[in-house]
Amino acid sequence: MATTQHNRDFADQFFPADPLDTAIEWIKANLSPDDVFDEEALAEHARNNIEIDDVYSERNILDYVAGTYNPSEVFDARELEAWAEDNGYSKE
C-alpha cells in the first residue's frame, strides 16, 4: 500500500502546483521554437526584438562593411596610414 508521502509525490508529479510553469519548462526542454510557433510569429519576434549583431556573425558584418564602404568612409587617414606602414607599404 502506498504511503501518504508516496501519494503526495505522485500527485505532485502529475498535478503540479504550477502547471503552466511546468508545461513551459517541458516545452523549452523538448521542443524547438518552430515546433511551437508559426514562421510569421517567429519572424515578427525577430524583427521586433533581435539586434543585427545577435543575428549576424561578426564575419558577416565585416563582409558587409567591406563590400559596401570605401576604407576612407570607415577609418580616418591616420588609421589607414598606420595600417599601411604596419603592413609594409610606404608613401612614394
C-alpha positions, -999 to +999 in steps of 0.1 A: +000+000+000+013+035-008+022+058+020+009+093+024+042+107+011+041+084-020+006+097-027+018+133-023+048+126-046+026+110-072+001+139-071+030+165-073+044+147-104+011+146-123-007+176-108+020+202-101+011+233-082+023+255-111+011+236-142+017+264-166+053+269-155+059+232-156+045+230-191+066+259-203+098+243-188+089+210-206+083+228-239+116+246-236+135+214-228+118+192-255+107+214-285+122+239-308+106+273-315+093+262-349+076+233-332+056+257-311+052+289-332+044+295-369+070+312-391+051+345-391+051+348-353+089+339-352+097+365-379+077+392-362+095+385-329+129+386-347+121+419-364+110+435-331+135+420-306+167+410-322+196+433-330+217+428-361+247+417-341+226+390-325+216+376-359+247+380-380+281+368-371+310+393-369+323+379-402+291+387-420+290+422-406+327+428-416+320+414-451+290+437-455+311+468-444+340+458-467+316+453-497+296+485-491+321+512-480+354+525-490+381+524-463+382+562-460+345+561-451+352+538-422+387+549-410+404+582-409+436+589-428+459+585-397+444+550-391+448+540-428+484+553-429+493+533-397+478+502-412+497+507-445+530+512-426+524+481-404+518+460-435+549+471-454+535+498-476+553+532-479+545+565-495+563+572-527 
